[in-house]
Amino acid sequence: MKNKVMILENESQFHQMMETQNTFIMYFTTPDCGVCKVLYPRLLELHKGFDYSLLKIDASTFTELSGQYLVFAVPTVLIIHDKKEVLRESRYIDFNKIDRLLNLLSD
């Protein structure tokens, strides 16, 4: 399941990922977010270099999960490691920062 891109379809998928993956990336978006559509290909390209799964989440559909992670704006990228949030980038996404952290977690 590593290095997969998944679009969240139900919350059980999220819980399964939380239990089976030590590190993964969450990308919160909405269907009408133009910035999200522009940034998503960049995140996919960055993701290819790592052995982590990427979970794309529609924040307007999964409002409870968005609230649980305090996601009030999109796009938001969270990196989860050992079941804890270790990085949050929202609105302005610093891809260099994400890359550096993922490299550190890979070592």
N, C-alpha and C positions, 0 to 999 in steps of 0.2 A: 504493500500500500504506500510505501515511501515514494517520494517524487511524483506523486499523482496530483492532478488538479481535480478537485471535486466541487460541484455546485451543491450546496446544502439543500436537500429536499425534505428532510425531517430532522427533528432534534435528536433522535436516536443515533443518526450518523455522527453528529457532533460528539455525543457522549462516547461513542465507540472510538472516535479518533482520540479523544482525551485519555481514554484508557489504554490504547494500543500504541500511541505515538509519543515519544519522549519530547520531540520538538516538532512544531508545525506552525504554519503561517495562516492567519485568518484575515480575509479581505472583506470588509463590510462595504456594501454599495447599495444603490437603489436603481431601478430601471430607468429613471429619468435624470440621472446624474451624468451630465456631459463630461465633467472632469474625470469621473470614475472610468468612463469608457476610454478616455485618452490614456490614463495611467495604467490601466489593466495590462495592456501588451508589454509595457516596461516591466511590470512586476513579474509577468510570465517569463520574460527573457532573463531576468535576474534569478528567478526560481530554478531555471534549467541547470544552473551551475551547482546546485545543492541537492542533497538527498533528503529533502524535507517535503512533506505534503503541503499543498495550498488548498485552503477551504474558502470558497467564494460564498458569501452570505448576503442575501437580500435583506437589508435592515428593515425594510417596510413590511416584509412578510414575517420575519422572526424578531418581532418587537421585544419579546421577553428576553431572548438571548442578547439582543442589542442592549437592553436595559441592564441586564446582569453584568455586562462588560462596560457599562457606562459609555456606550457609543451614541453620541447625540448629533454627530455630523459625519458626513461621508465625503470622500473616501476615508476610511480608517483601516490601517494595517496594524495587526497585533501579532507579536511573536510569542508563542507559548512554549515554555521549556520547563520540564518537571512539574507540569500542571499549574504553572504560574505565569503571569504576564511578565515578560522581561523587556519588551519594547512596545511603544505605542507611537504611531505616526498618524496624525489626522490632518485633513485638509491639505496642507503642504507636506508632501511625502519626500523625505530625504533618503533617496535610494542608496547613497553612499553609506549612510549610517546603518541601514538594513543590511547591506552587503558586509560591512565590517563585523557586525554582530553575528551574522550567520557563519562567517569565517571563524570567528572565535568559538562558536558553539560546535563547529565541525572538528576542531582540534581535540 
